[in-house]
């Protein structure tokens, strides 16, 4: 415990450079943050207020946007403040809180993406029983499981990371408090931490990936049996947005957390982290809006000022 108190704050140096560079970074990331907030708020409002978007798919999409909104809010506001200062400083417990909430929201999103894949599987492969298998109660239970799993995973990683002493350095070569960057400056054996990241993180991420892959293998098999080309195109179009989001999220996330710590590179990890922590939350509402006619129609209805039929 004595060693642990040697570091009471961390200095975050992910994108700190010259004055002109900091101003440029501030403008760029502020614009990204505002676009992300507006895009995800739009999805949340549309899926909550438009009665035509009352299906399980949009219920999950609304929850996904909620997670994206708060996930980016755990990192970017603090980073924007650091651009206005000579150095980005965060307290020990503030760093722990940032890591916990980021992992909590990101891990929950991972499970929800798997739930969305299962929803598409039932809708395409077993449409006659869709309303029974994906009723409101089942959807709420799936969301609850997602939040519980995300909380357990985040708490495990956070406790395991901050039990280490940080007495060698307090400079985090990253733009937020993330596991690889923190392990890189710990002055203790991090073997147990690496095992926990691979086992707990790998179980959650790879488990969700496995469920998604199995779901889409069944979906593709069913779609290929549809006789008309138009029918196959419509079936695939309902899944394309989700597939793009899955590839962005899991592709960048697995690169960061499931690779050996010995291959850690501050610059490389910071760039990759921007994609899964900042760019993906911004792109999700854009992807779903551009490739979804029902979302587009709901947007036009909102812009035209027509009253939504709110649902309970």
C-alpha positions as CSV (number, residue, x, y, z in Angstrom):
1,X,0.0,0.0,0.0
2,X,2.9,2.3,0.7
3,X,4.3,2.0,-2.8
4,X,0.9,2.6,-4.3
5,X,0.7,6.0,-2.7
6,X,3.9,7.2,-4.4
7,X,1.9,8.2,-7.4
8,X,-1.1,10.3,-6.7
9,X,-1.7,11.6,-10.2
10,X,-0.8,10.7,-13.8
11,X,0.3,12.8,-16.7
12,X,-1.5,11.9,-19.9
13,X,0.7,12.6,-22.9
14,X,-1.0,10.8,-25.8
15,X,-1.4,13.7,-28.3
16,X,0.4,16.5,-26.5
17,X,2.8,18.4,-28.9
18,X,3.5,22.0,-29.9
19,X,1.0,24.8,-29.2
20,X,-0.2,24.7,-32.8
21,X,-0.6,21.0,-32.8
22,X,-2.6,21.1,-29.6
23,X,-5.0,23.7,-31.1
24,X,-5.4,21.6,-34.2
25,X,-6.1,18.4,-32.1
26,X,-8.6,20.3,-29.9
27,X,-10.6,21.5,-32.9
28,X,-10.6,18.1,-34.6
29,X,-11.6,16.1,-31.5
30,X,-14.1,18.7,-30.4
31,X,-15.8,18.4,-33.8
32,X,-15.7,14.6,-33.6
33,X,-17.2,14.7,-30.1
34,X,-20.0,17.1,-31.1
35,X,-20.9,15.0,-34.2
36,X,-20.9,11.8,-32.0
37,X,-23.1,13.3,-29.4
38,X,-25.6,14.7,-31.9
39,X,-25.7,11.5,-33.9
40,X,-26.2,9.2,-31.0
41,X,-28.7,11.5,-29.4
42,X,-30.7,11.5,-32.7
43,X,-30.7,7.7,-32.7
44,X,-31.8,7.5,-29.1
45,X,-34.7,10.0,-29.7
46,X,-35.8,8.3,-32.9
47,X,-35.9,4.8,-31.5
48,X,-37.6,6.0,-28.3
49,X,-40.3,8.2,-29.9
50,X,-41.2,6.8,-33.3
51,X,-43.7,3.9,-33.0
52,X,-42.5,2.4,-36.2
53,X,-39.1,1.8,-34.6
54,X,-40.5,-0.4,-31.9
55,X,-38.9,-3.6,-33.0
56,X,-36.1,-5.4,-31.0
57,X,-33.5,-4.4,-33.6
58,X,-34.1,-0.7,-32.8
59,X,-34.4,-1.3,-29.1
60,X,-30.8,-2.7,-29.2
61,X,-29.7,0.1,-31.5
62,X,-31.0,2.7,-29.0
63,X,-29.0,1.0,-26.2
64,X,-25.9,0.9,-28.5
65,X,-26.2,4.6,-29.1
66,X,-26.6,5.2,-25.4
67,X,-23.4,3.3,-24.7
68,X,-21.5,5.0,-27.5
69,X,-22.6,8.4,-26.2
70,X,-21.3,7.8,-22.7
71,X,-18.3,5.8,-23.8
72,X,-16.8,8.7,-25.8
73,X,-17.7,11.0,-23.0
74,X,-15.4,9.2,-20.6
75,X,-12.3,10.0,-22.7
76,X,-12.7,13.0,-25.0
77,X,-13.8,15.8,-22.6
78,X,-10.7,15.1,-20.4
79,X,-8.5,14.9,-23.5
80,X,-9.9,18.3,-24.8
81,X,-9.0,19.9,-21.4
82,X,-5.5,18.5,-21.7
83,X,-5.0,20.2,-25.1
84,X,-5.6,23.6,-23.4
85,X,-3.0,22.9,-20.7
86,X,0.7,22.4,-20.8
87,X,0.2,18.8,-19.6
88,X,-2.8,16.6,-19.1
89,X,-3.1,15.7,-15.4
90,X,-5.5,13.2,-13.9
91,X,-5.7,12.0,-10.3
92,X,-5.0,8.4,-9.3
93,X,-8.6,7.7,-8.5
94,X,-9.8,9.7,-11.5
95,X,-7.7,7.5,-13.7
96,X,-9.2,4.4,-12.1
97,X,-12.7,5.7,-12.6
98,X,-12.0,6.6,-16.2
99,X,-10.7,3.1,-16.9
100,X,-13.6,1.4,-15.1
101,X,-16.4,3.4,-16.9
102,X,-14.7,3.1,-20.3
103,X,-14.3,-0.7,-19.9
104,X,-17.8,-1.0,-18.5
105,X,-19.4,0.7,-21.4
106,X,-17.1,-1.0,-24.1
107,X,-17.6,-4.5,-22.7
108,X,-21.4,-4.0,-22.4
109,X,-21.4,-2.8,-26.1
110,X,-19.5,-6.0,-27.0
111,X,-22.3,-8.2,-25.6
112,X,-25.1,-6.0,-27.1
113,X,-23.5,-6.4,-30.6
114,X,-23.7,-10.2,-30.1
115,X,-27.3,-9.8,-29.0
116,X,-28.1,-7.8,-32.2
117,X,-26.5,-10.6,-34.3
118,X,-28.8,-13.1,-32.5
119,X,-31.8,-10.8,-33.2
120,X,-31.0,-10.8,-36.9
121,X,-30.5,-14.6,-36.9
122,X,-34.0,-15.1,-35.4
123,X,-35.6,-12.5,-37.7
124,X,-34.2,-14.2,-40.9
125,X,-33.9,-17.8,-40.0
126,X,-37.0,-18.2,-37.8
127,X,-39.4,-15.3,-38.8
128,X,-42.6,-17.2,-37.8
129,X,-41.4,-17.4,-34.2
130,X,-39.7,-14.0,-34.1
131,X,-42.3,-12.2,-32.0
132,X,-42.2,-15.0,-29.4
133,X,-38.4,-15.5,-29.3
134,X,-37.7,-11.8,-29.2
135,X,-40.5,-10.4,-27.1
136,X,-40.0,-7.4,-24.9
137,X,-39.1,-9.4,-21.8
138,X,-36.4,-11.3,-23.6
139,X,-34.9,-8.1,-25.0
140,X,-34.8,-6.5,-21.6
141,X,-33.2,-9.6,-20.1
142,X,-30.5,-9.6,-22.9
143,X,-29.8,-6.0,-22.1
144,X,-29.6,-6.7,-18.4
145,X,-27.1,-9.6,-19.0
146,X,-25.0,-7.2,-21.2
147,X,-24.8,-4.6,-18.4
148,X,-24.0,-7.2,-15.7
149,X,-21.3,-8.9,-17.9
150,X,-19.8,-5.5,-18.7
151,X,-19.7,-4.5,-15.0
152,X,-18.0,-7.7,-14.0
153,X,-15.4,-7.5,-16.7
154,X,-14.7,-3.8,-16.0
155,X,-14.5,-4.2,-12.3
156,X,-12.1,-7.2,-12.6
157,X,-9.7,-5.4,-15.0
158,X,-9.8,-2.1,-12.9
159,X,-9.1,-3.8,-9.6
160,X,-6.4,-5.9,-11.1
161,X,-4.7,-3.0,-12.8
162,X,-4.8,-0.6,-9.9
163,X,-3.6,-3.1,-7.3
164,X,-0.1,-2.6,-8.9
165,X,2.4,-0.1,-7.6
166,X,3.2,2.9,-9.9
167,X,6.4,4.2,-8.5
168,X,8.6,4.2,-11.5
169,X,6.8,6.8,-13.6
170,X,3.5,8.6,-13.7
171,X,3.6,9.5,-17.4
172,X,0.9,7.6,-19.5
173,X,1.9,7.6,-23.1
174,X,-1.7,7.4,-24.2
175,X,-4.7,9.8,-24.5
176,X,-6.6,8.2,-21.7
177,X,-6.1,5.7,-18.8
178,X,-6.1,2.3,-20.6
179,X,-4.9,-1.1,-19.5
180,X,-1.8,-1.5,-21.9
181,X,-0.5,2.0,-21.2
182,X,-0.9,1.6,-17.4
183,X,0.8,-1.9,-17.3
184,X,3.6,-0.4,-19.3
185,X,4.6,2.0,-16.4
186,X,3.9,-0.3,-13.5
187,X,6.9,-1.2,-11.4
188,X,5.9,-4.8,-10.6
189,X,5.4,-8.1,-12.2
190,X,2.5,-7.8,-14.6
191,X,2.2,-11.5,-15.6
192,X,-1.0,-12.0,-13.6
193,X,-2.5,-8.9,-15.2
194,X,-1.6,-10.1,-18.7
195,X,-3.3,-13.5,-18.0
196,X,-6.4,-11.8,-16.6
197,X,-6.7,-9.5,-19.7
198,X,-6.3,-12.5,-22.0
199,X,-8.6,-14.8,-20.1
200,X,-11.4,-12.4,-19.0
201,X,-11.2,-10.1,-22.0
202,X,-10.6,-12.9,-24.4
203,X,-13.5,-14.9,-23.0
204,X,-15.9,-11.9,-23.4
205,X,-14.6,-10.6,-26.8
206,X,-13.9,-14.0,-28.4
207,X,-17.1,-15.4,-27.0
208,X,-19.2,-12.6,-28.4
209,X,-17.3,-12.9,-31.7
210,X,-18.0,-16.6,-31.8
211,X,-21.7,-16.0,-31.3
212,X,-21.8,-13.4,-34.0
213,X,-19.9,-15.6,-36.5
214,X,-22.2,-18.6,-35.8
215,X,-25.3,-16.3,-36.2
216,X,-24.1,-15.0,-39.5
217,X,-23.1,-18.4,-40.8
218,X,-26.7,-19.5,-40.2
219,X,-28.0,-16.2,-41.7
220,X,-25.9,-16.6,-44.9
221,X,-27.0,-20.2,-45.3
222,X,-30.7,-19.2,-45.0
223,X,-30.4,-16.2,-47.3
224,X,-28.7,-18.2,-50.0
225,X,-31.8,-20.5,-50.1
226,X,-34.1,-17.6,-50.9
227,X,-35.1,-18.0,-54.5
228,X,-35.3,-14.3,-55.6
229,X,-32.4,-12.0,-55.9
230,X,-34.4,-9.2,-54.5
231,X,-35.3,-11.2,-51.4
232,X,-31.6,-12.1,-50.8
233,X,-30.6,-8.4,-51.2
234,X,-33.3,-7.2,-48.7
235,X,-32.2,-9.9,-46.2
236,X,-28.5,-8.9,-46.5
237,X,-29.3,-5.2,-46.3
238,X,-30.8,-5.7,-42.8
239,X,-27.4,-7.1,-41.6
240,X,-24.9,-5.0,-43.5
241,X,-24.9,-2.1,-41.1
242,X,-24.4,-4.3,-38.1
243,X,-21.6,-6.2,-39.8
244,X,-19.7,-3.0,-40.5
245,X,-20.0,-1.9,-36.9
246,X,-18.9,-5.3,-35.6
247,X,-15.8,-5.3,-37.8
248,X,-14.8,-1.8,-36.7
249,X,-15.4,-2.5,-33.0
250,X,-13.8,-6.0,-32.7
251,X,-11.1,-5.4,-35.2
252,X,-9.5,-2.5,-33.4
253,X,-10.4,-3.7,-29.9
254,X,-8.8,-7.1,-30.3
255,X,-5.7,-5.5,-31.7
256,X,-5.2,-3.5,-28.6
257,X,-6.2,-5.9,-25.8
258,X,-5.4,-9.4,-27.1
259,X,-1.8,-8.8,-28.3
260,X,1.3,-9.4,-26.1
261,X,2.3,-6.5,-23.8
262,X,5.8,-7.0,-25.0
263,X,4.8,-5.6,-28.4
264,X,3.3,-2.5,-26.9
265,X,3.9,0.7,-28.9
266,X,2.6,4.0,-27.5
267,X,2.1,5.7,-30.8
268,X,0.6,2.7,-32.5
269,X,-1.7,1.9,-29.6
270,X,-2.9,5.5,-29.4
271,X,-3.8,5.6,-33.1
272,X,-5.6,2.3,-32.9
273,X,-7.4,3.3,-29.7
274,X,-8.7,6.4,-31.5
275,X,-10.6,4.2,-33.8
276,X,-12.4,2.0,-31.2
277,X,-12.8,4.7,-28.5
278,X,-13.6,7.7,-30.6
279,X,-14.1,7.0,-34.4
280,X,-16.4,4.0,-34.0
281,X,-18.9,5.8,-31.7
282,X,-19.0,8.6,-34.2
283,X,-19.5,6.3,-37.2
284,X,-22.2,4.0,-35.7
285,X,-25.1,6.4,-36.0
286,X,-23.9,7.5,-39.5
287,X,-23.7,3.9,-40.7
288,X,-27.1,3.0,-39.4
289,X,-28.6,6.2,-40.8
290,X,-27.1,5.9,-44.3
291,X,-28.1,2.2,-44.7
292,X,-31.5,2.1,-43.0
293,X,-34.6,3.4,-44.8
294,X,-36.7,3.3,-41.6
295,X,-34.2,5.5,-39.7
296,X,-34.1,7.9,-42.7
297,X,-37.9,8.1,-42.8
298,X,-38.0,8.7,-39.1
299,X,-35.4,11.5,-39.4
300,X,-37.4,13.2,-42.2
301,X,-40.5,12.9,-40.0
302,X,-38.6,14.5,-37.1
303,X,-37.2,17.3,-39.3
304,X,-40.6,18.1,-40.8
305,X,-41.9,18.6,-37.3
306,X,-44.6,15.9,-37.4
307,X,-45.6,14.6,-34.0
308,X,-44.2,11.2,-33.0
309,X,-46.4,8.5,-31.7
310,X,-44.6,7.8,-28.4
311,X,-44.6,4.3,-27.0
312,X,-44.4,3.1,-23.4
